[in-house]
Amino acid sequence: MLGVMASKLLARVRRLLPPLLRRHRMALLTAPAVFAALLLFWAVLGGTDADYVLYKDATKPVEDRVADLLGRMTLAEKIGQMTQIERLVATPDVLRDNFIGSLLSGGGSVPRKGATAKEWQDMVDGFQRACMSTRLAIPMIYGIDAVHGQNNVYGATIFPHNVGLGATRDPYLVKRIGEATALEVRATGIQYAFAPCIA
C-alpha cells in the first residue's frame, strides 16, 4: 500500500515538474546568483564581528580590556611586556621579536652625541612602530633619566641635580622645574621620566 502511494506521488511529481521548471526557469537561474550575493554581503558585514577586539575598544571598562588582552597573550608576550631594556641594546628587531614593553635611556644613553629633539622623536617613533607591528600591537613605554632636566638632549634646559634642588627647600621651584622638564621630555616623544627624585 505504501509502495503504491509512493509510486503515484512520484508519477505526479514527474508530470508536474517540467511545466513548473519552464514557468520558473528565470527564478531557478537567478537563485544561485542571489544566494551568492547574500553570502558575500553576510561575509563582508559579518566579518566586522570577527575583527572586533575588546582590548582595543576605548569605550569598554579597563578591567574588561585588560582581561581580554591578557587572555590573548602568550607567555613570551607577557614576559616581554614586563621587561624594560636599555636603549643601547634596543633595535626594532629586538623589540618586535621579544615583545619588549619598555625602553630606558639612562644617563648618557643617546641616539648620538648632540642629538636634537627631532632625532630623539624619530628614534622613539621607530621603536614604537616596531612594537606596534607585533601580533597584538601593544605600544611600548619609553622612559628616560631626566633627573636634572632633559639632560640627554642637545639644547635642552639643564637644572641643578636633585640634591641641589632639595637644598633650596623650595617645593614650588622644584615643581616648576619638574613641569619644564616634563615639557621637554614630551617634546622628544618620550612619555615617562624618572624624575624628579625626592630624597
Summary of the structure (lengths in Angstrom):
residues: 199
radius of gyration: 32.6
end to end distance: 102.5
largest distance: 111.4
contacts: 506
relative contact order: 0.09
helix: 60%
strand: 7%
